[in-house]
Every structure is written in C-alpha cells, then in structure tokens.
Amino acid sequence: MTIHQTAIVDPGAELGENVQVGPFSIIEDGVTIGDGCRVGPHCVIKRGVVMGSENLLDAGVVLGSDPQDAKYHGEESFVRIGDRNLLREYVTIHRATGEGAETTVGDDNFLMAYAHLGHNVRIGSHIMIASFSGLAGHCAVEDRAIIGGQSGLHQYVTVGRMCMIGGHSKITRDIPPFITAQDNELRAINVIGLQRNGVSREDQRALREAFKTIYRSELNTTDAIAEIRSRAPLSPLVEEFVVFIERIDAGCKGRQGN
C-alpha cells in the first residue's frame, strides 16, 4: 500500500492490498477500498463508499457526497462500486436517498471526465459514459450501453442493454435495449453494437423486424406487440426487447422506474 504523505486517510477506512493514494486526496471513515485500486491526486472519497478491486480514479474524482435531493435528511446510505472501473477526471457519484439505499456501479465501466451519477442511480457493467454527461436521480443504465458526450438523462429514465445514445442528447423517456437514439428519437437497431458484442446475424434480423413492427408500422404498441408474439417462438433478445417496452407502458410518463 502506498499513501502519499500529503493524503489524509482516516484510520477507520479499510484499504486492501496494493492500494495507491495520490497527493492531497482525502478518504473518510467508513470507506472500503478493494485490492489494487489507484486513487489519483485531489480525490475525495466520503463515508459510505464501498469499492471493489482494481478501480482507477483519476484526478479530482469525488465519491459519496450527499445526494442533491430535497427528500434527503441525513440518513445513512451508500455508493457501491464493483471491479475494474475507470473513473476519469472529476467524475462525481452521489450517495442514495433513503435509509440503507445505494447508488450502484457494476464492473468494467468507463466514465469519462466530468461524468455525473446522481443519487440512487444504478448502472450495470461494460458501460461507457462520455464526458460531461449527467444521470439524474434513480436512472438505470443496463449492461454494455454507451451514453454520448454532454447528454442528460431525466430522473427515473432507464436505458436498455447495448443501447447507443448520441452526443448532446436529452433523454426523458426509457430507451429500449439494442437501439440507437438521439434525444428521445429511436433511430434504428444498434447494428454495430450488436456485432461488437457477438450477436448473431439471425438475432440482428429478428430485432430489426421487431423494431419495424413497433416503431415503423401503423399498429399501436399493444397490437404491434401482439403481432410480434404471434411469430413465436421468439428469440431471447426479441423477448427482452418486447418485455422492456411492455414495462415502459406500465410506468409513468414513459419511465418504467417511476
């Protein structure tokens, strides 16, 4: 373990093996940092942060600040981060609102400079969030999605698996999995993303047909889903796509998390 002489690490913090802490960083009581993590200069890791192994924090990262939420009244809450995440300069992740609640980050994610995760956000694994993008409270981003730079997600929005959100997007509704989107406009199936993740051409074709039936035909959503289900058996990816859309309709204002 290597701690720079100008860093401040509370004796109540738990640091694993081979952890490096850079100059002028502050680690508070009640923090757990796993093996092999590197904390760059001028980072602040506050109480309630639990971090796995081999995470890299670049300069100025701030984890575990109080949620920016009028409903928060000082209750104990957490930020839980998995393994092998790369958090670039000045990334901020806030603790959750609600006693014992968590803001969660999975494994192998890449958050670029100045990205922000608000309270109660949940992101999965293998996700890329480009610079200056912000996720409001209670958002969820599923595995292998990409959020373009300077994008903003409204509270309670869910972005589905393997989505690609274009830069400068304003997202106020859920974005189904396997889609490319700009703002709330659903453009097409994310063919490049599917190929990169090893999805077969047959499954790509089935997803493309499902997308056309729901978003490019004259059928309403209920009838379009019924039409797709009449083609049973559905591939697992098409089933995931359809179930996600059904959950949107069960939510509030196009957001299943609401």
N, C-alpha and C positions, 0 to 999 in steps of 0.2 A: 504494500500500500504506500502511495506517495502523495503527501499532502503539502502543498506549497506553504511556506512559512507565513504568508500573508492571508491565507484562507482561515475562516472561522468554522470549525466543525464542533457542534455541541456534543458533549460526552454521551448524551442519550441517543445519538444517531447510531445506526448499525450499518457498518460498511463491510462489504465482503472482501475477498482476496483480490489483490492486484487492482484495486480501485485507485484512480488518479484524480486529484482535485487541484484545479489550477488556481492561479493567483487571484486574491480578492473575492473568491467565492464564499458563500455562506450556506451552511447546511444546518437546519434546525433540529431540535429534539423531536423524536417521533418519526424520523425519516429512516427508511430502509433502502439501501442501495446494494444490488447484487454484484457478484464477482465480475471483474474485468470491465467495469464501467469507467468511462473517462468523462470527467466534468471539467469543462473549459473555464477560462477566466471570467470573472464577474457574473457567475451564475448564482441564482438564489433558489434553494430547494427548501420549501417550507414544510411544516408539520403535516402529517397525513399522506405523504408521498411514499409509495411502495414501488420500487423499481426492480425489474429482473436483471439479468446479466447482459454484459457486452453492449450496453447502450452508450452512444456517443452524444454528448451535449456540447454544442459549440458555444461561442462567447455569448454571454448575456441571456441565456435561457432562464426563464422563471417558471417554476413548477409549484403548484399547490397554493396559489393565492386564494383569498376568499372569493366566492362566486359574486359576480356582478349581478345580483338578483335581490330585489326588494323583499322577497319572501325569506331570505336567509337571515337567521337570527343567532348566529354563533354556534350552531350545533356541530358536533364532530362529524366530519365527512372526509373523503379520501380522493386521491388520484392514484390509480393503479396502472402501471406500465409494464409491458411484457419484456421480451428479449430482443436484442439486436436492432433497436430503433435508432435512427439518425435524426437528431433534432438540430437544425442549423441555427444561425444567429438569431437571437431574440425571439425564439418561439415561446409562447405563453400557453399554459394549460392550467385551468382553474379547478379547484375542488368542487364537489357537488353540493347542491342544496338538498337538505333532508338528513335527518339523523342516520348515520351509518351508510349513506348513499355514496356512490362512486362515479367519478369520471374515469373512463377506461380506454386504454390504448393496447392493442394486441402486439404482435411480433412483426419485425422486419418492415416497419413503416419508415417512410422518408418524408419528414415535414421540413419544408424549405423555409428560408429566412422570413421572419415576422408572421408566420402562420399562427393562428389562434384557435384553441379549442375551449369553448365556454363550458359552464357548469353542466354536469350530467350528460355530457357528450359520450357517445360510445363509437369507437372506430375499431374495425377488425384488424386484419393482418395484410401485409404486402400492399399497402395503400400509399399513394403519393399525393401530397397536398402541396401545391406550388406556392410561391412567395406571396405574401400579403393577403392570403385568403383567410376568411374567418367563418367558424361554425358557431352559430348561436346555441343557446341552452337546449339540451335534450335532443340534439341532432344525432343521427346514426349514419355511419358510412360502412358499408359491407365490404368484404374482402376484395382486394385487387382492383378497387376503383381508383380513378385519377381525377383530382379536382384541379382545374386550370388556375393560373395565377390571378390574383385580385378578384376572386369570386367570393360571394357571400351567400350563406345558407340560412334561411329563416328558421326560427326555433321550431323544433319537433319534426323537421324535414328528415326523411330517410332517403339515402342514395344507395341503390341496389348494387349487387355484386358485378364487378367487371364493367362498370359504367365509365364513360369518359365525359367529364363536364368541361366545356370550352372556357377559355380565359375570360375574365370580366363578366362572368355570369351572375345573375341574381336569381337564386333558386328559392321559390316559395311553395313548391309542391313536391311531393315524392317523385323520384326518378326511378322507374323500374330497372331491374338488372339487365345487363348486356346491351345498354342503349348509349348512343352518343346524344348529347343535349347541349344546347346553347340557351341560356336562361331557362325558361320553362318549356321551350320548344323541343320536342323529341324528334331528332333528325332521322336516325336510322339505327340498325343493329351495329354494334361496335365490332366490325369485322376484324380489324387489326388487333384489337384487344383479345378477341376470341382466339385468333390464330396464335398469338403470343402465349396464350395460356393453354394451348394444346387441344382446343375444342374441335371436334371433327367437322368436316365439310357437311356431312349429313345433318348434324345438330345445328350448324350455322344456317343451313337451308330451312330447317324446321322453324327456327327462331325468326327468320326473315318472313316466312309465311304468316306466323302468328302476329308479328308486328303489323304487317299489312292488313290483316283481318281486323285488328282492333283499331288501328290509327289511320288507315287509308281507305277503308271501305265505308259504305253508308250505314252500316249497322251501328246501333248504340252499344255501349260497353257490355251490357248484360247479354244481348243477342250475339255479339261477337265472341264472347267467352263460350257461350253455348255452342256456337259453330265450331270453335276450336276443339272443345271437349268431344264433339261428335266424331272427331277424327281419331279417337282413342285406338290403341294406347298411345299416350303422349310420352315424348322423351322426358327424362328428369329435368332438363333445362327448360323446356317449354312449360312443364308443370310449375316449376319455380317462378317463371315469368308470369304465368296466369294467376297463381296464388298471390303474388305480390300485388298485382293490380286489384284483385278482389279485396285485399286488406286496405288499400287506399280508399275504396268506396265505403268501407266500414268505419273510416276515421272521420276527422273533422277538417273541412276546408282543404281536402286533398292531401292530408298528412296523417298517415296511419298511427304515428306516435302520439297523436293528440288524444 
